Amino acid sequence: MSTRTSDGPALTRAAVRDRLDRVTDPELDRSIVALEYVDAIEIDGGNVGVDLTLPTAWCSPAFAWMMAVDARDEVESLPAVEEARITLHEHMHETEINRGVNERLSFAESFPDADGDIAAVRAELDEKARVARQYDAVEALLEAGLDPETIVELQVRDLEYADGADSVSIYVRDSSFAVTVPDAPIERYLEKARETNLVSAPDDRLFRTPEGDPIDPDSFELVHRRGRLAQVNMSSQGGICDGLREAREGRLEGTVDE
């Protein structure tokens, strides 16, 4: 289904799904589309409805809130969308979340008895995702033959992208030579590094410790192991969520068959 607005191109489910693909489960750092949390997309003129179901009814209300708000904001970033309404299903706090997100309330207004600040929770999860993504980016550079001493000295200005290519060239040692690596792990890392305000200027160090400091070459292995631990933790949580989702879907299919 698509809807053409009077002043713009057709609004399609594919366009909406593409925006939703940018929304991640903050605990797993994986797309809610890839995780199959998106049940339905409905388009009525400039209004879009999105139905979501998480793997469990007891998923953290803070995490569920972030995904619902991010989904709303991403869909509404499409020029043809006037309003997005997000409906969370089968969650113990779906009433509070659906009301709060669609009435543009804050998390504190929707959950007045909750402890902590949603911004602080988001910042902590973003840092964890940054560390895990850094591990993937550094692994790509190690596989390309760069040594730790070179990697910790890299700056943003050392990256060069070729038009139409899915790789990035990294110039090292005063541009005396370059290595080429897939751009996906580098770009995913940079996206989160920029979101957490660690990388912005061309002369910024590309990689940092989990605390945000430049990496001392002698500490490289320790920092890299910490990245691996963050990644393994997210992967393990993702495996649990995948299993819970499959179990939930199995129960629903069994109910339909009956």
C-alpha positions in Angstrom: 0.0 0.0 0.0 1.1 3.5 -0.7 -0.4 7.0 -0.3 0.6 9.9 -2.4 0.4 13.3 -0.7 -0.4 16.5 -2.6 3.1 17.9 -2.2 5.4 15.0 -2.2 6.2 11.4 -3.3 4.2 8.3 -2.3 4.4 7.2 1.2 4.9 3.5 1.3 5.3 0.7 3.9 8.8 0.1 2.5 9.7 3.7 3.3 8.3 3.4 6.8 10.0 0.1 7.4 13.3 1.6 6.3 13.0 4.3 9.0 12.0 1.7 11.6 15.1 -0.3 10.6 17.2 2.6 12.1 15.6 1.9 15.5 17.5 -0.5 17.7 16.7 -2.5 20.8 18.9 -0.5 23.2 19.9 -3.6 25.1 20.9 -5.6 22.0 21.9 -2.9 19.6 20.0 -4.6 16.8 17.3 -3.3 14.5 13.7 -3.8 15.7 12.9 -4.8 12.1 15.7 -7.5 12.0 14.5 -8.6 15.5 10.9 -8.9 14.1 9.4 -6.6 16.6 7.3 -4.8 13.9 4.0 -6.6 13.5 2.1 -4.2 11.2 2.4 -0.8 9.4 -0.8 1.0 8.4 -0.9 4.1 6.3 -3.9 6.5 6.0 -3.0 9.6 4.2 -0.3 11.3 6.3 -1.0 9.2 9.3 0.9 6.0 10.0 0.2 3.4 12.6 2.9 0.9 13.7 2.2 -2.2 15.9 5.1 -3.5 18.0 5.5 -6.7 20.0 8.6 -7.3 22.1 9.8 -10.8 23.0 8.4 -10.8 26.5 5.7 -9.0 28.4 8.2 -8.0 31.1 10.8 -6.3 28.9 12.1 -3.2 30.8 9.6 -0.4 30.5 12.5 2.0 30.0 13.7 -0.1 27.0 10.2 -0.5 25.6 9.7 3.3 25.9 12.9 4.1 24.1 12.0 1.9 21.2 8.4 3.2 20.9 9.6 6.9 21.1 12.4 6.2 18.6 10.0 4.5 16.2 7.6 7.4 16.4 10.3 10.0 15.8 11.9 8.0 12.9 8.6 7.6 11.1 7.7 11.2 11.6 11.0 12.3 10.1 9.5 11.2 6.7 8.3 14.5 5.0 4.9 12.9 4.0 4.1 11.8 7.5 1.9 14.1 9.6 1.6 11.8 12.7 2.8 8.4 13.7 1.0 6.4 16.3 2.8 3.5 18.0 0.9 0.6 19.6 2.8 -1.8 21.8 1.1 -5.1 22.4 1.4 -7.9 25.0 3.5 -5.8 27.4 2.7 -5.4 31.1 3.1 -1.6 30.7 1.6 -1.2 27.3 -1.2 1.1 28.5 1.2 3.6 30.1 3.7 3.4 27.2 1.1 3.7 24.4 -0.6 6.7 26.2 2.6 8.4 27.0 4.3 8.0 23.6 1.2 9.0 21.6 0.2 11.9 23.8 3.8 13.2 23.8 4.3 12.8 27.5 7.7 12.3 29.1 8.8 9.1 30.7 8.6 10.7 34.1 5.0 11.8 33.4 4.0 8.3 32.3 5.9 6.5 35.1 5.9 8.9 38.1 7.1 6.2 40.5 10.0 5.1 38.4 13.5 5.4 39.7 16.2 7.1 37.6 16.3 9.2 34.5 15.5 7.8 31.1 18.3 9.9 29.6 20.8 8.4 31.9 19.7 4.9 31.0 19.9 5.7 27.3 23.4 7.2 27.7 24.6 4.1 29.5 23.3 1.7 26.8 24.7 3.9 24.0 28.1 3.7 25.6 27.8 -0.1 25.9 26.9 -0.3 22.2 29.8 2.0 21.2 32.3 -0.3 23.0 30.8 -3.4 21.3 30.8 -1.7 17.9 34.4 -0.5 18.4 35.4 -4.2 18.9 34.1 -5.1 15.4 35.8 -2.1 13.8 39.1 -2.8 15.4 38.8 -6.5 14.5 38.4 -5.4 10.8 41.6 -3.3 11.1 43.6 -6.1 12.8 42.5 -8.5 10.0 43.7 -6.0 7.4 47.2 -6.1 9.0 47.3 -3.0 11.1 49.1 -3.3 14.4 47.8 -2.0 17.8 50.2 0.8 17.9 49.0 2.1 14.6 45.3 1.6 15.4 45.3 3.6 18.6 46.9 6.6 16.7 44.3 6.7 13.9 42.3 9.9 13.5 39.0 10.6 11.7 40.9 12.4 9.0 42.7 9.1 8.1 39.5 7.7 6.6 38.7 8.0 2.9 35.6 6.7 1.2 35.4 5.9 -2.5 32.2 6.9 -4.3 29.9 3.9 -4.8 32.2 1.5 -3.0 31.4 -0.5 0.1 34.8 -0.1 1.6 36.9 2.6 3.3 40.6 3.3 2.8 42.6 4.1 6.0 45.8 6.1 5.5 48.5 5.6 8.1 51.9 6.8 9.0 51.6 10.2 7.3 49.7 8.7 4.4 52.8 6.6 3.5 50.4 3.6 2.9 46.8 2.6 3.2 44.7 -0.4 3.9 41.2 -1.1 2.7 38.5 -2.6 4.9 34.7 -3.1 4.6 33.0 0.1 5.6 30.1 -1.4 7.5 31.9 -2.0 10.9 33.6 1.3 10.6 30.4 3.2 9.8 28.4 1.5 12.5 31.1 2.4 15.1 31.3 6.0 13.9 27.6 6.4 14.1 27.6 5.5 17.8 30.8 7.3 18.5 29.3 10.5 17.1 26.0 10.0 19.0 28.0 9.7 22.3 30.0 12.9 21.4 33.4 11.1 21.3 34.2 11.7 17.7 33.4 14.8 15.7 36.5 16.8 14.5 38.9 15.4 11.8 41.8 15.2 14.3 39.9 13.3 16.9 41.3 9.9 17.8 39.2 7.3 16.1 39.0 4.8 19.0 38.7 5.3 22.8 38.6 3.4 26.0 35.1 2.6 27.5 35.6 5.7 29.6 36.2 7.8 26.6 39.9 8.4 26.9 42.6 7.9 24.2 44.0 4.3 24.3 47.5 3.8 25.5 49.3 1.2 23.3 50.2 -0.8 26.4 46.4 -1.0 27.3 45.2 -2.0 23.8 44.7 -5.7 24.6 42.7 -4.9 27.8 40.5 -2.3 26.0 39.9 -4.7 23.1 38.9 -7.5 25.5 36.5 -5.2 27.2 34.9 -4.6 23.8 34.7 -8.3 23.2 32.9 -8.8 26.6 30.4 -6.1 25.7 29.7 -7.7 22.4 29.4 -11.2 23.8 27.0 -9.9 26.5 24.7 -8.3 23.8 24.9 -11.4 21.6 23.9 -13.6 24.6 21.0 -11.4 25.4 20.0 -11.4 21.8 20.0 -15.2 21.7 17.8 -15.3 24.8 15.4 -12.8 23.2 15.3 -14.8 20.0 14.3 -17.9 21.9 11.7 -16.1 23.9 10.2 -14.6 20.8 10.1 -18.1 19.1 8.4 -19.6 22.1 5.8 -16.8 22.2 5.1 -17.2 18.5 4.8 -21.0 19.0 2.2 -20.5 21.8 0.2 -18.1 19.5 0.3 -20.5 16.6 -0.9 -23.3 18.9 -3.8 -21.2 20.1 -4.8 -20.5 16.5 -4.7 -24.1 15.6 -6.9 -25.1 18.5 
